[in-house]
Structure formats: structure tokens, C-alpha cells
Amino acid sequence: MDGIFPIKKAAGMTSHDVVARVRRLARQKSVGHAGTLDPAATGVLPICLGQATRVAEYLSESGKAYHATIRFGVETDTYDAEGSIVGQAPVALAERDIVAALPTFLGEQMQRPPAYSAIKRGGQPVYKLARAGEMVEMEPRPVVIYALRVVSWDAPDLALDVECGKGTYIRSLAHDLGARLGPGAHLAALVRTRSGPFTLDQCLTLEALEVALADGGWRERLYAPDEALLERRAAILGERDEARMRNGQPLRFTARDAGDGWQPPVEGELLRAYSVDGRFLGILRWNAAGAAWQPHKVLQVAPVEDAG
């Protein structure tokens, strides 16, 4: 069972809870998730099984999308509704004030993550340090926000659609927007509507997955491991190059039938690799100094002579 189940996470579960549940239901040892969701948040959580765990890190490369409810006038220590109130203020904002402030949060920027987050410091998630009463000073990190769209403004609640790159904290966005506009704010609710290539309407609930695993319908809902990489270029390897890839040896080949728009590879470019009979072999990485494709992720799939 090598592939990806996009799961619709319910509120109250951690991402690790979902992984543990899928591991039991599917009776698979190798299970992981792509992109942590806070327990209070719901929505798209890609769950990778078997060989798909090798490429889970690439699922977020095409970004994520959220539907957020931001409540102004109340600040919390966790930046969401789960935390303790640390500040309150009257809300005298008009929608035009919010719309005018949003462009300052677009594009590449430095964002300070919440102290209550799963980021690790000294091997410990910082939220554990914060809960233990330690002062946690978070360093700003580079993030990118592609789009912000006001869905509705019903003071003190703002419904906002967000499109962003990986590593962006919507809780921090809510906190920072509240600080920019004055009365403070926290994230009241969050739904992830897209994670990488997967959208909410492609997701299974855990209950639906349990049924699909029982009646065999899971095969129609399991996405192939290379779903995370379909935006990248691909190559079909002959038996000789397939063997070299398995042995960790560099590959040198030229593009054929690539079309007039073909561009030479650049340093660090990743390339999907397939066998002549269509099996996904893994990922090659371009090494400009050696002018060769270096095996980067090699999946454990049956070689040509053993297939079928």
C-alpha cells in the first residue's frame, strides 16, 4: 500500500492522532503526514503510506490554502482560541480598514511563529517549554503569502481566505493583523482547504476511509506517490540507467522529444524518474559541477526483470 490518502481532519485530533488511526486501520507500519494541523483546525491532511513517505516533504511545495476566522479585540498567548486571554480592547474597525491593511502582509516576508508551536528547540517542541513556564523567544522565519481575500466582516469576526507557502502560521497572521490594526486579534477557527495538489473535496474522513479499507474501495481513493511531484519534469530510464540509479551512480543523458520549449537543467533541479514500463523509481537531482543527475530519492520498487 504505497500512496497518499488525503484525509479531512476533524477538530480535536492532532496530526499524529490521524497518523496513528490510519496506521491501525491500514495495518501499515510506514505512515506519516505532510503538514501539521493544530488540533482545533480541520481540513486537508495528506497521509502518506509506504514508499510515499519518502516524498512527503514535496507535497507542500505548491503551497496551501485556508479559510480562517479571525476575531478582533481579544489576544491570546497561543494566538488562537485555545489559549489564555492576554489582552482585550474595543473593536472600532470598518471593513475598508482591514482591506487597506492586507496588502502589507502579501509576498515574501519574515514571520515570527507562535511560542506555542511544534517547532523544536533542543529536541523539544517549543509549546512544551512554553507550557512549562519558560520564556520562549521565537526567531522570525521567511514565509510567503500569495493571496488574502476578505470573505465577510461581521465585527468582531473576519472570514478570510489565505493562500500561502509552507511554514506560514495563520495564527501568527491573525495576531500580526490584530496588532497592525490596533485592537489585537486571535485565530478563532481554521479550515485548510488545500494542501499541495489536494483539495477538500478530494478528502476522505477517517470513517469513510475505514469503510473503504474494509470493502476494497480504498484502491480508487489512494493517490500514487508521485502525485506530490507532478509539476516537475520527468524522465524515462532504460534498464541500464535504472540499475545505475539503484546503485547510487550519477546518470548522464540528453533530452529527447522534449519539445521546442525545453530548457537545460539548473543546479539542484529535481527530476521524476520512471522505468520503461511506467513504474515510479524516485527522484534525480541535477549536479551542475558534475554535469550529471544524481540519485536523490530511490524508491524500493521491483526491478524490470521481477515486475509482474
C-alpha positions in Angstrom: 0.0 0.0 0.0 2.2 2.8 -1.3 0.5 6.1 -1.8 -1.4 9.1 -0.3 -4.8 9.3 1.3 -5.9 13.0 1.6 -7.8 13.0 4.9 -10.3 15.5 6.2 -9.1 16.0 9.7 -11.7 16.6 12.4 -11.4 19.1 15.2 -9.9 17.8 18.4 -7.4 15.4 16.8 -3.6 16.0 16.5 -2.0 15.2 13.2 -0.2 12.4 14.9 -3.6 11.0 16.1 -4.7 10.8 12.5 -1.4 9.0 11.5 -1.9 6.5 14.4 -5.5 5.9 13.3 -4.6 5.3 9.7 -1.7 3.0 10.7 -4.1 0.8 12.7 -6.8 0.8 10.0 -4.5 0.1 7.1 -2.2 -2.2 9.1 0.8 -0.4 7.8 3.9 0.5 9.7 5.3 3.2 7.5 2.7 6.1 7.7 3.3 9.8 8.0 1.6 13.1 7.4 2.5 16.1 5.3 2.0 19.5 7.0 0.9 19.6 10.7 -2.5 20.9 11.5 -3.3 22.2 15.0 -5.8 20.1 17.0 -8.5 22.8 16.7 -8.0 23.1 13.0 -9.8 21.0 10.4 -9.4 20.2 6.7 -6.9 18.7 4.3 -4.2 16.5 5.9 -2.3 14.3 3.3 -1.4 10.9 4.9 1.5 9.1 3.2 1.8 5.3 3.3 4.8 3.1 2.4 7.0 4.5 -0.3 5.0 7.7 -0.4 6.6 8.7 2.9 9.9 9.2 1.0 8.4 12.1 -1.0 6.0 13.6 1.7 8.3 16.7 2.0 7.4 17.8 -1.5 3.6 17.8 -1.0 3.6 21.4 0.3 5.8 22.9 -2.5 2.8 24.2 -4.4 1.5 25.9 -1.2 -1.6 25.7 0.9 -4.9 27.4 1.2 -7.0 28.1 4.3 -10.4 29.6 5.3 -9.7 31.5 8.6 -11.9 33.2 11.1 -10.0 36.0 12.9 -11.6 37.5 15.9 -10.5 41.1 16.8 -10.5 42.6 20.2 -9.1 39.6 22.1 -5.4 38.5 22.2 -4.4 35.1 23.5 -1.0 33.6 24.4 -1.3 30.9 21.8 -2.7 33.3 19.1 -5.8 31.0 18.8 -9.0 30.3 20.8 -7.3 27.5 22.8 -5.1 29.9 24.7 -5.4 32.2 27.7 -6.6 35.8 27.2 -3.7 38.2 27.5 -5.4 41.4 26.2 -8.7 42.8 25.3 -9.8 46.1 23.5 -12.9 47.5 21.9 -13.2 46.9 18.2 -14.0 50.0 16.1 -12.9 48.8 12.7 -14.6 49.1 9.3 -14.1 46.6 6.5 -12.2 49.2 4.5 -9.6 49.4 7.3 -8.9 45.7 7.1 -8.8 45.7 3.3 -6.3 48.5 3.3 -4.0 46.6 5.8 -4.0 43.3 4.0 -1.5 44.2 1.1 1.2 44.7 3.7 1.1 41.0 4.5 1.4 39.8 0.9 4.6 38.4 -0.7 7.8 37.3 0.9 8.3 38.4 4.5 9.7 37.4 7.9 7.1 36.0 10.2 7.5 35.2 13.9 6.0 31.8 14.8 3.8 31.4 17.9 5.7 30.3 21.1 3.0 27.6 21.3 4.0 25.7 18.2 5.5 22.3 17.2 8.8 23.8 16.2 11.6 22.0 18.0 14.3 23.6 20.1 16.9 21.4 21.8 14.9 18.3 20.7 11.7 19.6 22.4 8.6 21.2 20.8 8.6 24.8 22.0 5.0 24.5 23.1 6.1 22.2 25.9 8.7 24.7 27.0 6.1 27.5 26.9 3.6 25.4 28.9 6.3 24.7 31.5 6.6 28.5 32.0 9.8 29.1 30.2 10.2 32.3 28.2 10.4 31.3 24.6 11.7 33.9 22.1 10.9 32.8 18.6 13.1 33.9 15.7 11.3 35.3 12.6 11.3 32.9 9.6 10.9 33.6 5.9 7.4 32.9 4.6 5.4 33.9 1.6 1.7 34.8 1.4 0.3 34.8 -2.1 -3.3 35.9 -1.6 -5.6 37.3 1.0 -9.3 37.7 0.3 -12.0 39.0 2.7 -15.0 36.7 2.6 -17.0 38.6 5.2 -16.7 41.1 8.0 -19.2 40.7 10.9 -17.5 42.6 13.7 -15.6 41.4 15.6 -15.1 38.4 13.2 -13.3 38.4 9.9 -13.6 35.5 7.5 -10.5 35.4 5.4 -9.3 33.1 2.6 -5.5 32.7 2.6 -3.1 31.2 0.0 0.4 30.8 1.3 3.7 28.9 1.1 4.8 26.2 3.5 5.8 27.2 7.0 3.3 30.0 7.2 1.4 30.2 10.6 -2.1 31.5 10.1 -2.2 32.1 13.9 0.7 34.5 13.6 -1.0 36.2 10.6 -4.1 36.7 12.8 -2.0 38.0 15.7 0.0 40.4 13.5 -3.1 41.7 11.7 -4.6 42.5 15.1 -1.5 44.3 16.2 -1.3 46.3 12.9 -4.9 47.4 13.2 -4.9 48.1 16.9 -7.4 46.1 18.9 -5.5 42.8 18.8 -6.8 39.5 17.4 -6.6 35.8 17.5 -7.4 32.9 15.2 -10.9 31.7 16.2 -11.3 28.9 13.6 -9.3 27.4 10.7 -10.0 25.1 7.8 -7.3 24.0 5.5 -8.9 23.9 2.0 -5.9 22.8 0.0 -2.5 21.2 0.8 -0.2 20.9 -2.2 -2.2 19.2 -5.0 -5.1 18.0 -2.7 -8.3 19.9 -2.1 -11.0 19.5 0.5 -13.4 17.8 -2.0 -10.8 15.0 -2.6 -10.6 14.2 1.1 -11.9 11.2 3.0 -13.0 11.3 6.6 -11.4 8.7 8.8 -14.8 7.0 9.0 -15.1 6.8 5.2 -11.5 5.5 5.0 -12.4 2.7 7.4 -15.3 1.7 5.2 -13.1 1.9 2.0 -10.4 -0.3 3.6 -13.0 -2.9 4.6 -14.7 -3.2 1.3 -11.7 -2.7 -1.0 -12.8 0.7 -2.3 -9.5 2.2 -1.0 -7.7 1.4 -4.2 -9.8 4.1 -6.0 -9.0 6.7 -3.3 -5.3 6.1 -2.9 -3.1 8.6 -4.9 0.2 7.5 -6.3 3.4 8.6 -4.5 4.4 10.8 -7.5 1.3 13.0 -7.0 3.5 15.2 -5.0 5.8 15.9 -7.9 3.7 16.2 -11.0 4.7 19.8 -11.5 8.3 18.7 -12.1 9.9 17.4 -15.2 10.2 13.7 -15.8 12.5 11.2 -17.5 12.0 7.6 -18.6 15.1 5.5 -17.8 16.2 2.4 -19.7 17.3 -0.7 -17.8 21.0 0.4 -17.7 20.2 3.8 -16.2 17.6 2.3 -13.8 20.3 0.0 -12.5 22.7 2.9 -12.1 20.1 4.9 -10.2 19.5 2.0 -7.8 23.3 1.8 -7.2 23.5 5.5 -6.4 25.6 6.2 -9.5 25.3 9.5 -11.5 23.4 9.5 -14.7 24.2 11.4 -17.9 21.6 11.6 -20.6 20.2 14.1 -23.0 16.6 15.1 -23.5 14.7 13.6 -26.5 11.2 14.5 -27.6 11.2 17.3 -25.1 9.7 19.9 -27.4 10.9 23.4 -28.6 10.5 24.9 -25.1 13.0 22.6 -23.5 15.4 24.3 -21.0 18.6 22.8 -19.7 18.6 21.8 -16.0 19.7 24.1 -13.3 21.6 23.3 -10.1 19.5 21.4 -7.6 16.6 20.8 -10.0 14.7 17.6 -9.2 13.5 15.2 -11.9 10.9 12.5 -11.6 12.3 9.1 -12.9 10.3 6.3 -14.3 11.1 2.9 -15.8 10.2 2.0 -19.3 7.1 0.1 -18.0 5.9 3.1 -16.1 7.0 2.4 -12.5 7.9 5.5 -10.5 11.6 4.9 -9.5 12.2 8.1 -7.4 13.9 11.4 -7.8 17.1 12.6 -9.5 18.9 15.8 -8.6 21.0 17.8 -11.1 24.6 18.3 -10.1 25.9 21.1 -12.3 29.5 20.7 -11.2 29.5 17.0 -12.3 27.1 17.7 -15.2 25.0 14.7 -14.1 21.8 13.6 -12.5 22.5 12.3 -9.0 20.1 9.8 -7.4 18.3 11.8 -4.7 15.4 9.6 -3.6 15.3 6.0 -4.7 12.1 4.0 -4.1 12.0 0.3 -3.4 10.1 -0.9 -6.4 10.7 -4.2 -8.2 13.3 -4.1 -10.9 12.2 -4.7 -14.5 13.1 -8.4 -14.6 11.0 -9.1 -11.5 8.0 -6.9 -12.3 4.6 -8.5 -12.9 
